Amino acid sequence: MDRITQLLNSARERTGLHDFGGDSFREGLDVLVRALDSEARLNTTGRAVLDGQIVDLLVNRLKIEDWYDRHPEIDDQEIIAPLIGIGLPRTGSTALGCLLGEDPHARSLRTWEATSPCPPPDPATVASDPRVAQQAAAMERRAEMFPRMVGMLPSTATSPTECQLFMGYDFKSQIFQPFAEIPSYVEWLVDRADLVPTYRYLKRVLKLLQWRWPTMPWRIKNPSHILFIEALNQVFPDARFVMTHRDVAAVIPSVADVYLEMRKALSDSPDLVAIGREGADWCELGMRRMIAFRSAGQDHRFFDIHFEPFQADPFLILEQLYRFLGEELTPEARAGMEAWRRSKPRSEQRYERTDPAAFGLNPSALRERFRFYSDRFGVLAAAA
């Protein structure tokens, strides 16, 4: 029995379900597994973690299709004008997402929902849903395996998260890249894969999550959308975008450090220079695609936020964002945002950073390489 069949059968056995829906996920699954087996140099832990991740995604896809099969009316749901967070990673999008997540009149994707969307949450029981505690326990285990991640990506079971996992159900997602060196999969993903079915599946999951709830505007985010902005736009043509910006000399080494933290637990020989190179490469490609998209008459759909002023005082900027959306930043929402900010002192987010030179990265060279980006958006070099 080949590896793909084993993984598919593992998901079927866990659920007792058999229908994965369409076959758009099969090509990505095949490319991914070949890359993991031939390129990633995974240790025993790494093989178990990545195989487990793949089976979890397949399990959730089976469950999603089962809910649609039993309740086809879910597909009648509409996802109207979502606000999509976009931009380079490590630019303050997590803090922005958490602040927006305090608005009770909008819908954010919570960490526990992203990892376990079925059964779709019910407003009547959401506060006591056992998946919240299960996710919290899983995050404690993650912190043991990747100890610096607590400072790198501070989050809780109920805090807003990225929609990367939903793209993973179609196996066209960057969620796999931080864990393993898989260049053939990355090349296929960014250059040859068709992401339109992926975003259709993402919308399919959002409809499921929305089904039992009052209709509210969605707030979702994912830095890797910059690579696939044209496909994203085909599926969400009425989306508005909030784009976060930061000095690339801070961004790219931080991306590399996240990748290193994940890979060193799963591989006995992570290549730091390769990590630095691939982070810089995809960020450049994605930003060039993003600028081309915006320059083709789409600038009016974007609201830009720069890292330093937002970190200093986000509320003036949030008020401007809400005006851009044509929505009210209510006193209730602002009070929740202020409470969240008070509860998250920046000192808690400190962690030991890797010297950028270990990744083959030089701040001055990065700024010169990304001058096309910093000049276009007025991104200033961070203070030393």
C-alpha positions as CSV (number, residue, x, y, z in Angstrom):
1,M,0.0,0.0,0.0
2,D,1.5,3.4,-1.0
3,R,1.9,6.3,1.4
4,I,-1.0,8.4,0.0
5,T,-3.4,5.5,0.3
6,Q,-2.2,4.9,3.9
7,L,-2.9,8.5,4.8
8,L,-6.3,8.5,3.2
9,N,-7.3,5.3,4.9
10,S,-6.1,6.6,8.3
11,A,-8.5,9.5,8.0
12,R,-11.3,7.3,6.8
13,E,-10.8,4.9,9.7
14,R,-10.7,7.7,12.3
15,T,-14.0,9.1,11.1
16,G,-15.9,6.2,9.5
17,L,-16.5,8.6,6.6
18,H,-15.3,8.1,3.0
19,D,-16.3,11.1,0.9
20,F,-13.5,13.8,0.5
21,G,-15.6,15.9,-1.9
22,G,-13.8,16.9,-5.1
23,D,-10.4,15.7,-6.1
24,S,-8.7,19.2,-6.2
25,F,-6.7,18.3,-3.1
26,R,-5.1,15.2,-4.5
27,E,-2.3,16.8,-6.6
28,G,-1.1,19.0,-3.7
29,L,-1.2,16.0,-1.4
30,D,0.9,13.9,-3.8
31,V,3.5,16.7,-4.4
32,L,3.7,17.4,-0.6
33,V,4.2,13.8,0.4
34,R,6.9,13.2,-2.3
35,A,8.7,16.3,-1.1
36,L,8.5,15.3,2.6
37,D,9.8,11.8,1.8
38,S,12.7,12.9,-0.5
39,E,13.8,16.4,0.6
40,A,12.8,17.2,4.2
41,R,15.4,15.2,6.1
42,L,12.8,14.7,8.9
43,N,13.7,12.9,12.1
44,T,11.4,10.4,13.7
45,T,9.5,13.1,15.5
46,G,9.2,15.1,12.3
47,R,7.8,12.3,10.3
48,A,5.2,11.6,13.0
49,V,4.2,15.3,13.3
50,L,3.8,15.9,9.6
51,D,2.0,12.7,8.9
52,G,-0.3,13.5,11.9
53,Q,-0.9,17.0,10.4
54,I,-1.8,15.6,7.0
55,V,-4.2,13.1,8.5
56,D,-5.8,15.7,10.7
57,L,-6.5,17.9,7.6
58,L,-8.0,14.9,5.8
59,V,-10.2,14.1,8.8
60,N,-11.5,17.6,8.9
61,R,-12.2,17.6,5.2
62,L,-14.2,14.4,5.6
63,K,-16.2,15.9,8.4
64,I,-16.9,19.1,6.4
65,E,-18.2,17.1,3.5
66,D,-20.4,15.0,5.8
67,W,-22.0,18.2,7.2
68,Y,-22.7,19.5,3.7
69,D,-24.1,16.1,2.7
70,R,-26.5,16.1,5.6
71,H,-27.3,19.9,5.4
72,P,-26.9,21.1,1.8
73,E,-28.6,24.3,2.8
74,I,-25.3,25.4,4.3
75,D,-24.2,26.3,0.8
76,D,-26.9,29.0,0.6
77,Q,-24.9,31.0,3.1
78,E,-23.2,34.1,1.7
79,I,-19.8,35.5,2.7
80,I,-20.2,39.2,2.0
81,A,-17.4,41.7,1.7
82,P,-14.9,40.2,4.2
83,L,-12.0,42.2,5.5
84,I,-8.9,40.3,4.7
85,G,-5.6,41.0,6.5
86,I,-2.7,40.8,4.1
87,G,0.9,41.8,3.8
88,L,4.3,40.5,4.8
89,P,4.4,38.3,7.9
90,R,5.7,39.5,11.2
91,T,4.3,43.0,10.5
92,G,1.9,43.3,13.4
93,S,-1.0,41.4,11.8
94,T,-1.5,39.2,14.9
95,A,-2.0,42.2,17.2
96,L,-4.3,43.7,14.6
97,G,-6.3,40.5,14.3
98,C,-6.7,40.2,18.1
99,L,-7.9,43.8,18.4
100,L,-10.4,43.4,15.6
101,G,-11.5,40.1,17.3
102,E,-12.8,42.0,20.3
103,D,-15.6,43.6,18.2
104,P,-18.8,41.7,19.0
105,H,-20.4,42.9,15.8
106,A,-17.9,41.1,13.5
107,R,-16.7,37.5,13.1
108,S,-13.1,36.4,13.5
109,L,-11.7,32.9,13.0
110,R,-10.7,31.5,16.4
111,T,-7.8,29.1,16.9
112,W,-10.0,26.3,18.1
113,E,-12.4,26.7,15.2
114,A,-9.6,26.6,12.7
115,T,-8.2,23.3,14.1
116,S,-11.6,21.7,14.6
117,P,-14.5,23.3,12.6
118,C,-16.9,20.3,12.9
119,P,-19.4,20.3,14.3
120,P,-19.9,24.0,13.4
121,P,-20.1,26.1,16.5
122,D,-23.4,27.1,18.0
123,P,-23.8,30.5,19.7
124,A,-25.8,28.8,22.5
125,T,-23.0,26.5,23.5
126,V,-19.8,28.2,22.2
127,A,-18.7,29.4,25.7
128,S,-18.6,25.8,27.0
129,D,-17.5,24.0,23.9
130,P,-15.0,21.3,24.9
131,R,-12.8,22.0,21.9
132,V,-11.6,25.2,23.6
133,A,-10.0,23.3,26.4
134,Q,-8.7,20.7,24.0
135,Q,-7.1,23.4,21.9
136,A,-5.5,25.0,25.0
137,A,-4.0,21.6,25.9
138,A,-2.7,21.2,22.4
139,M,-1.1,24.6,22.5
140,E,0.7,23.7,25.8
141,R,2.1,20.6,24.0
142,R,3.2,22.8,21.1
143,A,5.0,25.2,23.5
144,E,7.0,22.2,24.9
145,M,8.1,21.2,21.4
146,F,8.7,24.8,20.1
147,P,9.5,26.8,23.2
148,R,10.2,30.1,21.6
149,M,6.9,30.1,19.7
150,V,5.2,31.4,22.8
151,G,7.1,34.7,22.4
152,M,7.1,34.6,18.6
153,L,3.4,34.0,18.0
154,P,1.6,34.6,21.3
155,S,-1.9,33.3,21.1
156,T,-4.6,31.4,23.0
157,A,-7.2,28.8,22.1
158,T,-9.8,31.6,21.6
159,S,-7.7,34.3,19.9
160,P,-8.0,35.0,16.2
161,T,-5.8,33.0,13.9
162,E,-4.9,32.7,10.2
163,C,-7.0,30.8,7.6
164,Q,-4.0,28.8,6.5
165,L,-5.4,25.6,7.8
166,F,-8.5,25.9,5.6
167,M,-6.3,26.2,2.6
168,G,-4.5,23.1,3.8
169,Y,-7.7,21.1,3.3
170,D,-7.0,21.5,-0.4
171,F,-3.2,20.9,0.2
172,K,-2.2,24.2,-1.3
173,S,-1.0,26.1,1.6
174,Q,2.1,27.5,3.3
175,I,1.3,25.8,6.5
176,F,3.7,23.0,5.6
177,Q,6.7,25.1,4.6
178,P,7.8,26.3,8.1
179,F,8.0,22.8,9.3
180,A,10.2,21.3,6.6
181,E,12.5,22.0,3.7
182,I,10.4,21.0,0.8
183,P,11.5,23.1,-2.2
184,S,9.7,21.1,-4.9
185,Y,6.4,21.6,-3.1
186,V,7.1,25.3,-2.6
187,E,8.0,25.8,-6.3
188,W,4.9,23.9,-7.4
189,L,2.7,25.9,-4.9
190,V,3.8,29.4,-5.9
191,D,4.4,28.9,-9.6
192,R,2.1,26.2,-10.9
193,A,-0.7,25.3,-8.5
194,D,-4.3,26.6,-9.2
195,L,-5.4,28.3,-6.0
196,V,-8.9,29.1,-7.1
197,P,-10.3,25.7,-5.9
198,T,-8.4,26.3,-2.6
199,Y,-10.1,29.6,-2.0
200,R,-13.4,28.2,-2.9
201,Y,-12.9,25.5,-0.2
202,L,-11.9,28.2,2.3
203,K,-15.2,30.0,1.5
204,R,-16.9,26.6,1.9
205,V,-15.6,26.3,5.5
206,L,-16.5,29.9,6.4
207,K,-20.1,29.2,5.2
208,L,-20.2,26.1,7.5
209,L,-18.9,28.2,10.5
210,Q,-21.4,31.0,9.8
211,W,-24.4,28.7,9.3
212,R,-25.7,28.7,12.9
213,W,-24.8,32.3,13.6
214,P,-26.3,35.7,12.9
215,T,-24.7,37.1,9.8
216,M,-21.8,39.3,10.6
217,P,-18.9,40.6,8.6
218,W,-15.8,38.3,8.6
219,R,-12.3,39.4,9.6
220,I,-9.8,36.9,8.3
221,K,-6.0,37.1,7.7
222,N,-3.1,35.3,6.2
223,P,0.2,36.8,5.0
224,S,0.6,34.2,2.3
225,H,-2.4,35.6,0.4
226,I,0.1,38.0,-1.1
227,L,1.4,35.1,-3.3
228,F,-2.1,34.2,-4.6
229,I,-3.9,37.5,-4.7
230,E,-5.4,37.0,-8.1
231,A,-7.0,33.7,-7.2
232,L,-8.2,35.1,-3.9
233,N,-9.8,38.0,-5.7
234,Q,-11.6,35.6,-8.1
235,V,-13.4,34.0,-5.1
236,F,-13.8,37.1,-2.9
237,P,-14.3,39.9,-5.5
238,D,-16.0,42.1,-2.9
239,A,-13.3,41.8,-0.3
240,R,-11.6,44.8,1.4
241,F,-8.0,44.5,2.5
242,V,-6.0,45.8,5.4
243,M,-2.3,45.6,4.7
244,T,0.3,45.8,7.4
245,H,3.8,47.1,6.7
246,R,7.2,46.9,8.5
247,D,10.9,47.3,7.7
248,V,12.0,44.2,5.9
249,A,15.3,44.1,7.9
250,A,13.1,43.2,10.9
251,V,10.6,41.1,8.9
252,I,12.7,38.6,7.0
253,P,15.0,37.5,9.8
254,S,12.0,37.1,12.1
255,V,10.3,34.9,9.4
256,A,13.5,32.8,9.2
257,D,13.6,32.5,13.0
258,V,10.0,31.2,13.1
259,Y,10.9,28.6,10.5
260,L,14.1,27.6,12.4
261,E,12.2,27.1,15.7
262,M,9.8,24.7,13.9
263,R,12.3,22.8,11.8
264,K,15.0,22.2,14.5
265,A,12.5,20.0,16.4
266,L,11.6,18.0,13.3
267,S,14.9,17.7,11.5
268,D,18.3,16.9,12.8
269,S,20.0,19.1,10.1
270,P,18.1,22.3,9.4
271,D,19.8,24.4,6.8
272,L,19.8,28.0,8.2
273,V,21.0,29.6,5.0
274,A,18.3,27.8,3.0
275,I,15.7,29.0,5.5
276,G,16.8,32.6,5.2
277,R,16.9,32.4,1.4
278,E,13.4,30.8,1.0
279,G,11.8,33.3,3.4
280,A,13.3,36.3,1.5
281,D,12.4,34.7,-1.9
282,W,8.7,34.1,-1.2
283,C,8.2,37.5,0.5
284,E,9.7,39.3,-2.6
285,L,7.6,37.3,-5.0
286,G,4.5,37.8,-3.0
287,M,5.0,41.5,-2.6
288,R,5.8,42.0,-6.3
289,R,2.5,40.2,-7.1
290,M,0.7,42.4,-4.6
291,I,2.0,45.6,-6.0
292,A,1.1,44.6,-9.5
293,F,-2.5,43.8,-8.3
294,R,-2.8,47.1,-6.4
295,S,-1.4,49.1,-9.4
296,A,-4.0,47.5,-11.7
297,G,-6.8,49.7,-10.3
298,Q,-7.3,48.0,-6.9
299,D,-5.7,50.5,-4.5
300,H,-9.1,51.8,-3.4
301,R,-9.8,48.4,-1.7
302,F,-6.8,48.6,0.6
303,F,-6.2,50.3,4.0
304,D,-2.5,50.4,5.0
305,I,-1.1,50.2,8.5
306,H,2.5,50.8,9.4
307,F,4.0,48.9,12.3
308,E,5.6,51.5,14.5
309,P,2.7,54.0,14.8
310,F,0.2,51.1,15.2
311,Q,2.3,49.6,18.1
312,A,2.5,53.0,19.7
313,D,-1.2,53.8,19.6
314,P,-3.6,51.7,17.6
315,F,-6.9,53.4,18.2
316,L,-6.5,56.4,16.0
317,I,-5.6,54.0,13.2
318,L,-8.5,51.7,14.0
319,E,-11.0,54.6,13.9
320,Q,-9.7,55.4,10.4
321,L,-10.0,51.7,9.4
322,Y,-13.6,51.6,10.5
323,R,-14.4,54.7,8.6
324,F,-12.8,53.1,5.5
325,L,-15.1,50.1,6.1
326,G,-18.1,52.3,6.6
327,E,-18.7,50.8,10.0
328,E,-18.9,52.2,13.5
329,L,-16.1,51.4,16.1
330,T,-18.6,51.1,18.9
331,P,-17.8,52.0,22.5
332,E,-18.3,48.3,23.3
333,A,-15.8,47.2,20.7
334,R,-13.3,49.8,21.8
335,A,-13.6,48.8,25.4
336,G,-12.8,45.2,24.5
337,M,-9.9,46.3,22.4
338,E,-8.5,48.4,25.2
339,A,-8.9,45.6,27.7
340,W,-7.0,43.2,25.3
341,R,-4.2,45.6,24.9
342,R,-3.8,46.2,28.6
343,S,-3.6,42.4,29.1
344,K,-0.8,41.9,26.6
345,P,2.3,43.8,27.8
346,R,5.0,43.7,25.1
347,S,7.6,42.5,27.6
348,E,5.9,39.1,27.7
349,Q,6.7,38.7,24.0
350,R,10.5,38.7,24.3
351,Y,12.5,35.7,23.2
352,E,16.1,35.1,22.2
353,R,16.5,36.0,18.5
354,T,18.9,34.3,16.1
355,D,21.6,36.5,14.5
356,P,20.4,37.3,11.0
357,A,23.9,36.5,9.7
358,A,23.3,32.9,10.6
359,F,20.6,32.8,8.0
360,G,22.9,34.6,5.4
361,L,20.8,37.7,5.8
362,N,22.2,41.3,5.9
363,P,19.9,44.2,6.9
364,S,21.3,46.7,4.4
365,A,21.2,44.1,1.5
366,L,17.6,43.3,2.4
367,R,16.5,46.9,2.4
368,E,18.1,47.4,-1.0
369,R,16.5,44.2,-2.4
370,F,13.1,45.3,-1.2
371,R,13.4,49.0,-2.1
372,F,10.7,48.5,-4.6
373,Y,8.4,47.7,-1.7
374,S,9.5,50.3,0.9
375,D,9.5,53.1,-1.7
376,R,6.0,52.1,-2.9
377,F,4.5,52.2,0.6
378,G,6.7,54.6,2.4
379,V,8.1,52.0,4.8
380,L,10.9,53.5,6.9
381,A,13.9,51.7,8.3
382,A,13.4,50.7,11.9
383,A,15.4,52.5,14.6
384,A,18.5,50.6,15.6
